[in-house]
Amino acid sequence: MKRWAAFKRWISIDRRKQPGQEVNQGSSDSQLSDSSDVLQATEAERSPCVKMYIPYESAELCITQVAEDMEAMKRRHLDMVQELEENFQITARENREWTVQKVRSHFQNKLNTLRRILDLYQETVEKKNTEWEKRVVALTSQKEQLLEEQRAERRRSEEEALQWHREKSKMLELFSTRLDALHSHQASTLQELQMARQEVGKVQELLMASSQEQQEVTEEGASPEDKVQQQTVDCSESDLPLKGAKACLEDLKESLFQREREITELLEAERTSVPPLPQPPCSVLLPTLIHKAHAICCAGSESRALLDQMIEENRLALVEARDKLDGLQMTQEDSNDRQDKTTDLKRSSEYESSLSLHQDRVREYEVSQMALDCIRTGESPETNDCDAVSELEDILGQGTIRTAEGVKSVGQQLVLMQDQLKQMKEEHKKIIENYSSERTMRMKYYNMVEDMKGKIRVLCRIRPPSRIEAAQGEALIVDKVDEFSVKVETARGPREFQFDKVFCAETSQEDFFHDTNRLIQSAIDGYNVCIFAYGQTGSGKTFTMVGDKEQKNPGILPRSFHAMFEIIRENSTRFDYKVSAYMLELYNDRLQDLFVSLAGEAHALPQSHGQARRVEIKRNRKGVVFAQGAETKEASSAQELYALFQQACANRHISATKMNVESSRSHLIVGIMVESRNLTNGSVSTGKLSLVDLAGSERAAKTGAKDHQLKEANSINKSLSALGDVISALSAELPHVPYRNSKLTQVMQDSLGGNAKTLMIVNISPSECNVDETLTSLIYATRVKAITNNAQRNVESKEIAQMKEVIMKLRSGQTVEEEDV
Ligand SMILES: Nc1ncnc2c1ncn2[C@@H]1O[C@H](COP(=O)(O)OP(=O)(O)OP(=O)(O)O)[C@@H](O)[C@H]1O
């Protein structure tokens, strides 16, 4: 309606007026739509300044037309709007598609890069796989070869042992028959010697009697011619029994010579005919050999006792003879004082003969004493004694000295026997040496095979008796039998246990560490290594692991730190190393970070009420245990690492018990991680060295634990009992192993039946008062020996290490450049 009114006004306008005036006049005209403006302009062009009157019909027509035009314009307008909308939509769609395309191509590029990396990675993995497969095959064949060699070695040693046994029994048989023969010869020779002595005594008496008779005849006062004649006759008469005695002596002499020759031949044969002993020793023969050696020893000492007896008898006889001689001399002196010499000539001559008889007897005993002493000491007679021998020879004639030589030959036999005994002892020693070296070798090979199988190595260390034990005079019932065996004397008799190595009380810390050193290299090579000490309270675990308080005798921990950084220094041109550590204690079944002091933490976090930050035991995909929530500190030298350890020790729970003045009341767990990057091929290995000093199992009655110490002891015993359950399950190869029963077993999960190279040290006391605990520890350790681990090296190729880095960056929202991958 408004428009219509405007139109009517427009119709009534004077067209002759200037167009500018018209515009000014009709300000309301501006309200007209765009179409009316267009119409107005057309009309103005057509009829300038002319006032026109249009008939109604025309106007109506005109209006209709104008309305139609307007309608058309409106339609066109709408079309244009629609077209514009469509165009806009198309453009928007195109725009969207273009963006999508662009994003897609961007991601496609990324995907392609990742695919390329994956291909590369797969290729490398395949290559590595084939390489490893080849290595595994080579190792398996090597292992089989070694086993075959070991079997052959065992067969050979068994055969050799058998042969050796046969040879030895043959030789011993021979030897014992010869020894028997020697004994019987010796006995008969001694008997004959005795007989010869008696004969000599008789001859001596005969000689004395004849000389007495001669003297009496001379004194009776015959003429000198008669005397000579009488003497010749008497001599020929008195020579008769002497000749008989001399013949008898000759016979005896001959038989003694014969015996001596036989014995010498026998000894010669003994020396020459004994076949050389085959070298390879065997344990089976040792008892027989020892038995035989003992028999020889006994025979030797029997002979010696016999000789001693002879010497004693001779000495007594000598003393008696000397006494008699002294008595005789004293009686004579007395009678000389009292009587006139001329009145009793007869008595004087009697006295003279009796004196010379006793003197000769004394001389004889003295010579025998000298001979027997020579036999005992194996020395030759001294010059003075030799004079005595020749004197005796003058009195008794040649036969007697032969008898003395006969005595000497018995001595020679004894000396020879002693030589033989010495030889046998040397042989025995050599055999024992060979046996122990062979046993050592066998044990070494056995250990190597066990190592290859992944068995846990167990070392046993006996501590010296403590001052209290020494003061109480405790009996020592533990003994190291050899390098691999330990023997415990129990009420039911001795029990022997075998380990990878046994160390006695005198073993120094350095020597002990020598055996654990190679594991440090393994940790640096990327293996998961665990060394733990087990034993009753006060058995020397802390001494072994840490050392003494003053660090005059440092233990495994400080020595490992030095050894580790020494290896790192040696390889620093080829590898780049990073060492970090965490230190925990398991106290009252709660894990505590020793890098965080309880007092400090309580001060910083009052709401924690003196409780340390929560530390959890977790395992990574490879099964390696790690402590979540525990602080890990880096160290670049052994000194730094040791300083960290000392810092941790300051926060440990230690207190005095009846059994140990510095008893550890918690389990100490030190984890040292070593990351090494190969500078040549970029591979990265991550090894972990876990050093665990367990708290000792204890009996409350013995340790005198009360109140909170009793609680500590209960907690320690509970965790150790859980450890025992795990060990039992693993050694019996049960399908379920109760690792989750205690925090301690969780911490040690990768070390017992896991992927670690594990070394157990069982510490024991040598004293009788601890026999039950010692037996328990040794049985425990024997079970651990049966557990098999599967140690694997944690190493990643350069590509995998890079990929891990990329993933880490992507996870943390950092941008990853193309060259990063
Ligand atoms: N091989 C050894 N040589 C010398 N002394 C030793 C040896 N082993 C242990 N000792 C001494 O015995 C005592 C107890 O040893 P240690 O503290 O190491 O026992 P433990 O097993 O750690 O005890 P706990 O379980 O109670 O902590 C210490 O005084 C230590 O010096």
The ligand as an ORCA input file, in Angstrom:
! r2SCAN-3c Opt
* xyz 0 1
  N      85.106    -63.804     57.286
  C      85.170    -63.045     58.391
  N      86.356    -62.639     58.870
  C      86.436    -61.879     59.973
  N      85.366    -61.474     60.696
  C      84.150    -61.835     60.273
  C      83.991    -62.642     59.099
  N      82.675    -62.852     58.936
  C      82.061    -62.193     59.935
  N      82.932    -61.596     60.733
  C      82.615    -60.802     61.932
  O      81.477    -61.386     62.570
  C      80.610    -60.402     63.065
  C      79.182    -60.584     62.521
  O      79.208    -60.453     61.114
  P      78.083    -59.685     60.281
  O      77.597    -58.471     60.967
  O      78.580    -59.549     58.904
  O      76.942    -60.792     60.356
  P      75.524    -60.780     59.612
  O      75.328    -62.144     59.075
  O      75.434    -59.671     58.644
  O      74.559    -60.566     60.823
  P      73.055    -59.940     60.814
  O      72.231    -60.851     59.984
  O      72.665    -59.965     62.241
  O      73.198    -58.591     60.248
  C      81.186    -59.046     62.654
  O      81.866    -58.514     63.754
  C      82.175    -59.381     61.562
  O      83.262    -58.477     61.546
*
